[in-house]
Amino acid sequence: MPAIAEVLSTNVPRPAPRGSDLPTCPVCADSMVAAEASAYLTESVVSYLWTCDTCGYGFVTKHLVKRFSCN
């Protein structure tokens, strides 16, 4: 019985990793991994406090939380 081998490409298109959504410092351009703090401002808005480990610059981002419901 003959053997058949399949070679798979290592260049598989993949979606961008989650890290691409994370902010970079506007002062030194270092990437940030985790927010220092977070707080719900309203039921649908979350605020995040970011502080750069490299230069110490801090800033706040706000994000709208989308609610999903299952039928």
N, C-alpha and C positions, 0 to 999 in steps of 0.2 A: 504494500500500500504506500503510495507516495505521500510525503509530508509537505504541507503547505504552510509557509510562514507569512504572517502579515506584519508589515512594518508601519508603525503609526508615527505620524509627524509630531515633532515636539513643538511646532509652531501653531498651537491651537488658539484661535481667537477667543479671548475671554473678556468679560466686562471689566471695567476699571475697578481696582480694589477699593474697599471702603475708605482707605486712607486718603484717597483723592478728594474726599469731601471735607477733610479737616483743614482748618485755617493755617496760614503761615503768618509770621510776625510781620507787620507792615514796616517795622524799623530795620530789622536785621535779616528778614526773609527766612528765618529758621522755621522748620515745620513743628507743629504742636500736636501732641498725641491725645491729651485729655484735658478737659476743662477743670479748673480749680473748684468751681462751685456751679450749681444750677438751681433755678427757682422757677416755680410756676407763677407767672404774673397774672394770668387769667386762666380759665379752664382750657383755652386753646393756644396759649402763648407761653413758651419756655425761654428763659434768659440764661445764658452761659457766661461765666467769668473766665477769661483766658489770661494767663500771665506767662510771658516768654521766659524759659529757663536760661537762655543765653544772655539777653540784655535787660530783662526785668520789666519790659513794657507790658502794660495790661490794657485790655479792652473787653467790651461786652458785645455779645451777639444775641439776637432774638430770633426764634424760629416758631413758625406756626405748626401746631400739632394737628395732623389730619386723623380724624376718627374713622375707623373701619367698622362695619357691621356685617355680621354673617346672616345669611337668610336661611 
